[in-house]
Every structure is written in structure tokens, then in C-alpha cells.
Amino acid sequence: MSSLLKWTESQIDRFDSMASKALNISVKTQDSEIAGLEIQNEKLKEEIRAIKFNSNSQLKEKFYTPSP
């Protein structure tokens, strides 16, 4: 039973390498997801600016009365 718990140095290195690669892939995936969310956030900000601009323009058209 105790022989199952004994890992050779090469097994430990191989496991460490696989774990490191998996973590690296995970971090890269999360980084790309964050980048995607940042792009979506910028697009939403642009849409909000456009809506505000349109709303302000419509309000000005509706309530602005030029002086004679």
C-alpha cells in the first residue's frame, strides 16, 4: 500500500508540468474572457452615449423655441 504513495522524481516533475500547463491555459482563457467583457463594456458605453445624445437632441428639438 505504501508503494502507491511513493512517486518517483520524474513522476512528480511530469505531474507538476501538466498542472502548470493546465493553470496556464486556465489563466489565458480567463484573460481572453476578460478582454471580451472589456470590449462588450466599451460597446455598451458607446450605445449609452448614443442614446443620451439622441435623447438630448430630441429634447432640444421638442422644447427649444428660437427667439424671434
Backbone as CSV, one residue per row, in Angstrom:
resi,resn,N_x,N_y,N_z,CA_x,CA_y,CA_z,C_x,C_y,C_z
1,MET,0.818,-1.195,0.000,0.000,0.000,0.000,0.862,1.258,0.000
2,SER,1.918,1.247,0.773,2.759,2.441,0.850,3.498,2.681,-0.462
3,SER,3.674,1.640,-1.269,4.365,1.818,-2.546,3.529,2.675,-3.496
4,LEU,2.203,2.674,-3.336,1.340,3.506,-4.168,1.556,4.995,-3.879
5,LEU,1.977,5.294,-2.668,2.159,6.684,-2.280,3.532,7.225,-2.639
6,LYS,4.434,6.363,-3.073,5.773,6.809,-3.415,5.838,7.169,-4.897
7,TRP,6.116,8.400,-5.159,6.259,8.858,-6.535,7.729,9.059,-6.833
8,THR,8.074,8.724,-8.041,9.456,8.975,-8.436,9.606,10.455,-8.763
9,GLU,10.821,10.906,-8.816,11.082,12.314,-9.129,10.536,12.677,-10.510
10,SER,10.675,11.772,-11.473,10.185,12.064,-12.827,8.654,12.135,-12.852
11,GLN,7.984,11.299,-12.045,6.527,11.364,-11.972,6.085,12.708,-11.384
12,ILE,6.783,13.138,-10.371,6.455,14.428,-9.736,6.676,15.565,-10.733
13,ASP,7.794,15.518,-11.446,8.076,16.556,-12.443,7.023,16.569,-13.551
14,ARG,6.639,15.382,-14.004,5.644,15.280,-15.073,4.294,15.825,-14.598
15,PHE,3.905,15.447,-13.376,2.651,15.942,-12.816,2.703,17.461,-12.654
16,ASP,3.819,17.957,-12.154,3.994,19.391,-11.958,3.895,20.132,-13.290
17,SER,4.493,19.560,-14.321,4.450,20.161,-15.650,3.015,20.199,-16.188
18,MET,2.282,19.097,-16.038,0.898,19.045,-16.516,0.029,20.043,-15.751
19,ALA,0.219,20.102,-14.447,-0.568,21.024,-13.629,-0.254,22.470,-14.015
20,SER,0.997,22.742,-14.249,1.407,24.088,-14.642,0.795,24.478,-15.991
21,LYS,0.800,23.558,-16.950,0.204,23.823,-18.267,-1.297,24.067,-18.128
22,ALA,-1.951,23.258,-17.307,-3.396,23.420,-17.112,-3.705,24.785,-16.502
23,LEU,-2.922,25.195,-15.528,-3.137,26.511,-14.911,-2.886,27.626,-15.915
24,ASN,-1.866,27.479,-16.728,-1.540,28.475,-17.740,-2.682,28.619,-18.743
25,ILE,-3.230,27.492,-19.184,-4.364,27.508,-20.119,-5.557,28.191,-19.463
26,SER,-5.798,27.868,-18.201,-6.917,28.461,-17.474,-6.769,29.974,-17.371
27,VAL,-5.566,30.423,-17.052,-5.317,31.861,-16.930,-5.493,32.550,-18.277
28,LYS,-4.977,31.934,-19.353,-5.123,32.525,-20.686,-6.594,32.609,-21.078
29,THR,-7.357,31.568,-20.750,-8.788,31.563,-21.055,-9.484,32.684,-20.304
30,GLN,-9.151,32.834,-19.025,-9.765,33.896,-18.229,-9.359,35.268,-18.750
31,ASP,-8.107,35.422,-19.167,-7.652,36.696,-19.724,-8.437,37.047,-20.981
32,SER,-8.658,36.050,-21.847,-9.391,36.333,-23.084,-10.859,36.624,-22.776
33,GLU,-11.420,35.963,-21.760,-12.795,36.258,-21.366,-12.895,37.682,-20.831
34,ILE,-11.909,38.087,-20.045,-11.887,39.453,-19.514,-11.783,40.453,-20.653
35,ALA,-10.916,40.165,-21.617,-10.769,41.055,-22.777,-12.092,41.167,-23.535
36,GLY,-12.768,40.047,-23.687,-14.070,40.051,-24.360,-15.087,40.877,-23.603
37,LEU,-15.093,40.763,-22.287,-16.019,41.548,-21.474,-15.684,43.034,-21.538
38,GLU,-14.391,43.359,-21.595,-13.995,44.765,-21.711,-14.476,45.350,-23.033
39,ILE,-14.389,44.552,-24.101,-14.875,45.013,-25.411,-16.395,45.223,-25.354
40,GLN,-17.113,44.276,-24.768,-18.567,44.410,-24.632,-18.908,45.651,-23.813
41,ASN,-18.146,45.897,-22.756,-18.368,47.053,-21.901,-18.206,48.349,-22.689
42,GLU,-17.159,48.421,-23.516,-16.930,49.611,-24.344,-18.075,49.814,-25.340
43,LYS,-18.548,48.708,-25.940,-19.658,48.811,-26.896,-20.914,49.326,-26.187
44,LEU,-21.159,48.826,-24.977,-22.325,49.290,-24.222,-22.193,50.762,-23.857
45,LYS,-20.988,51.182,-23.492,-20.765,52.600,-23.187,-21.061,53.464,-24.405
46,GLU,-20.619,53.005,-25.591,-20.886,53.743,-26.827,-22.385,53.821,-27.099
47,GLU,-23.089,52.714,-26.880,-24.540,52.710,-27.086,-25.223,53.680,-26.126
48,ILE,-24.770,53.700,-24.875,-25.349,54.611,-23.884,-25.100,56.062,-24.294
49,ARG,-23.878,56.359,-24.761,-23.578,57.714,-25.226,-24.497,58.106,-26.382
50,ALA,-24.719,57.175,-27.306,-25.583,57.451,-28.457,-27.021,57.696,-28.001
51,ILE,-27.484,56.901,-27.063,-28.850,57.070,-26.551,-28.979,58.421,-25.853
52,LYS,-27.994,58.771,-25.025,-28.030,60.066,-24.342,-28.022,61.203,-25.356
53,PHE,-27.172,61.098,-26.369,-27.087,62.135,-27.393,-28.425,62.279,-28.110
54,ASN,-29.005,61.143,-28.510,-30.298,61.175,-29.199,-31.385,61.747,-28.307
55,SER,-31.369,61.352,-27.038,-32.368,61.861,-26.096,-32.229,63.367,-25.938
56,ASN,-31.000,63.839,-25.782,-30.766,65.275,-25.634,-31.177,66.022,-26.888
57,SER,-30.867,65.454,-28.051,-31.236,66.092,-29.315,-32.753,66.185,-29.446
58,GLN,-33.439,65.109,-29.078,-34.896,65.099,-29.169,-35.508,66.100,-28.199
59,LEU,-34.937,66.186,-27.001,-35.448,67.143,-26.015,-35.258,68.575,-26.514
60,LYS,-34.092,68.836,-27.089,-33.826,70.179,-27.609,-34.806,70.517,-28.724
61,GLU,-35.050,69.558,-29.620,-35.984,69.799,-30.715,-37.397,70.058,-30.186
62,LYS,-37.760,69.309,-29.151,-39.124,69.388,-28.638,-39.363,70.683,-27.862
63,PHE,-38.373,71.091,-27.062,-38.609,72.195,-26.143,-37.901,73.491,-26.518
64,TYR,-37.009,73.426,-27.475,-36.278,74.636,-27.843,-37.145,75.502,-28.741
65,THR,-37.335,76.719,-28.313,-38.067,77.659,-29.155,-37.119,78.796,-29.496
66,PRO,-36.831,78.939,-30.745,-35.901,80.009,-31.115,-36.493,81.380,-30.803
67,SER,-35.647,82.280,-30.374,-36.134,83.623,-30.066,-36.368,84.385,-31.372
68,PRO,-37.428,85.145,-31.385,-37.779,85.874,-32.620,-36.781,86.970,-32.964
